[in-house]
């Protein structure tokens, strides 16, 4: 995969991209990430990247010419047949989810445009961008953190990216559920013990425990996710016992 990030502040991104799984994925040539400074594509002696908005109002708006020029230059370096998305980071975009990360991980090239100030000229959104993504219902100073969030979530889904560090397919949201709790050594910490089943060596029981913990956690924290999760008959029975327990707690009455 090829990732290009178009930003006014490439230095903000280099630290994060150069560490841990993102670093190793690049070293293993699972992906290449290039940063492009918008200023380098701005014409004229002063390389102006932003101007006040037409019609007045506060703040500055990123000009269209350098953003189109940056994307043209990125495309010209590469095979034109690549499956590509040009993503504008914006609080007005589609809320980012694991499902979107999965779709993006199947593209050959992702080009991110990081807005700043009041945002970007509307013609960028209308005629250059193919996707608009928001990382949440709040407003950040710029699109760089959002682009990092998306790049990170996509990278860990590339085959081979996680190595021994975990399996993306059992993570929260990948299965339609939240993942259950994890424990590591020591067995006893400040009087709190690791659940016996995890030390039993009984693979089927351990697997079922993990599944039930994931169901319990999802039921407690994000019950709406259970409406679209793929559930087995055993899962449904377990959820029914949770509902029964909770009803008994509410009424203070355990009438088993
Ligand atoms: N005036 C814009 C509005 O009300 O929609 C907000 C501009 S914001 C201060 C500057 C830039 O930060 C945006 O162009 C976008 O690239 C980025 N940004 C801010 N919040 C974001 C979010 N929740 N998700 C993704 N990008 C965001």
Boltz pocket constraint, residues with backbone or C-beta under 6 A from the ligand:
constraints:
  - pocket:
      binder: B
      contacts: [[A, 88], [A, 89], [A, 90], [A, 91], [A, 92], [A, 113], [A, 114], [A, 115], [A, 116], [A, 117], [A, 118], [A, 119], [A, 120], [A, 133], [A, 134], [A, 135], [A, 136], [A, 137], [A, 138], [A, 139], [A, 140], [A, 141], [A, 142], [A, 143], [A, 144], [A, 146]]
      max_distance: 6.0
